[in-house]
Amino acid sequence: MKQQMKIYYTSDVHGYLFPTNYADTQEKDMGLLKCIPNFKKDENTLIIDGGDMLQGSALATYCQAHPEEGFPQAKVLNYAGYDFVTLGNHDVNYGTSYLYKYLEALDATCVCENLLNADQTKKFPWTIKTLANGLKVGIVGVVTDYINVWEKAENIKDVIISDPFTAAKQALEEVKPHVDLTICIYHGGFERDVKSGTILSKTSENIGYKICDELDFDILLTGHQHLLIEGQLLHGTYIVQPSSNAQNYFEINIEKVQNNIEITSTIGKPTTPPKPKLTGELQPVETKVQEWLDQAIGKLNRDALAKDKLEMALHGTPVVELIGAVQLQASKAQITVVSLANTSPGFHKNVTMRDVIATYPYTNQLMTLKITGAQLKQVVDKNADYFSLDEQNEVIISPSYLYPKIEHYHFDFFVGIDYTIDLCQKVGARVTELRYKNQSIKDTDEFTISLNDYRASGGGGFPTYLECPVINEGAEEIVGLIVDYIQSQNEIVLPKSLNYRVKQACK
């Protein structure tokens, strides 16, 4: 007997429903509204999302601040007929109460095996879906437990995020005897290269390779890394991963004949015009978002626009100097650390809310720590990992920051100190000069340093910050601080506050 089924899979949509990136008003080939017209659903088809739906886009930010607008994300998923979702780490950025309201508005079933109630009972356990052709499908969801590292404690105070591998293993043991096909929806990626097996990360943030190596799910639907991974077998498990912001999706076809399962997939593109009925329903809130983004909030003495990533990292940029001034004023710290998103277009002379949201899309709060001179040297040296030298001794961006996931946001700009990085020196000895107010910094010196809460948690491979005493937990988001700063003066004169050199002339 031949049984066939189909899966449409999206992940890391981040609230990008309309075909726009909100940095401008030009229509793009992106957004969930351009994907779902291609979903041809019947009674043997499942539509699944891998998490990170509630945070990211200007629409998502606006709706969170205006709860009367409800959840456009849920409307779109319901219209498309999504069957299952799991949760992403960003889905708890606004707290669990906001998440639960979203799930109440959603017709799809949430599966997230390792998000537990406070009493350690399962909140979103695995389930079995029996299709019209009789095929029984076991659905398990898990999310990276690095939520525990990154998330504000108050946002997850009523839940426990347990180890995803242990949860997935137990769920598989429970569901496998009762089904014909097992699917794990994992909001996480791969710690090894899926082709060569080369180790890419030694943390437990992403464990997709381990799941395939040690468990035997038929299908592993992944996300989180925003890395497009075409459908392929990995240790007997069929894997896929879409890009972020609904730039693509997967159509997966499964055929089961007796005990033999054949799986193929294609990558779908968001090129189909959205359905007029649905866009008509959502257009009023989208119009409000666009009007909000175009609000003028202040004026600079000149444009502070971003340039090439490597050029900015080597020579600095007014974008960072403006954000650095914001953070120094708000925190009263001696030093501040600024991190830009993968795409941070910068600020026009006449600053709009669009400039701010597009340039700083995160929900980060500003924290202040106490740091020693020795620790400061450690983090500045670690930051130099962003640079590599090619065969001609020309500086390039280290491949590890570009693959398996583009991570320009893990490069930091240190505002308030003068320093020199020598790329010809060994790791740990690349900081050859380190000064504060023209004085050499000693290992025993102490400073106050402000930075976003993600970096303060050690995110990006900076565990040194976890050793630093907390001076101020921070209560305001950096986006709000930027807006307040720009609105506080008739015209902001951009400061010149970055002073560092990157040496690369090796003998």
Secondary structure, DSSP 4 states (H G I P E B T S, - for coil): -EEEEEEEEE---TT--SS--SSSS---S-SHHHHGGG----TTEEEEE-S--SSSSHHHHHHHH-GGG--HHHHHHHHHT--EE---GGGGTT-HHHHHHHHHH--SEE-EEEEEETTS-EEE--EEEE-TTS-EEEEEEEE-TTHHHHS-GGGGTTEEE--HHHHHHHHHHHHGGG-SEEEEEEE---SB-TTT--B--SSSS--HHHHHHHS--SEEE--SS---EEEEEETTEEEEE--STTS-EEEEEEEEETTEEEEEEEEE-S-SPPPHHHHHHHHHHHHHHHHHHT-EEEEBSS-EE---HHHHHHH--HHHHHHHHHHHHHH--SEEEEE--SS--EE-SEEEHHHHHHH-----BEEEEEEEHHHHHHHHHHHGGGEEE-TTS-EEE-GGGTSSS--GGG-EEEES-EEEEETTSPTT--EEEEEETTEEPPTT-EEEEEEEHHHHTTTTT-GGGGGSPEEE---SBHHHHHHHHHHTSSSBPPP---EEEEE----
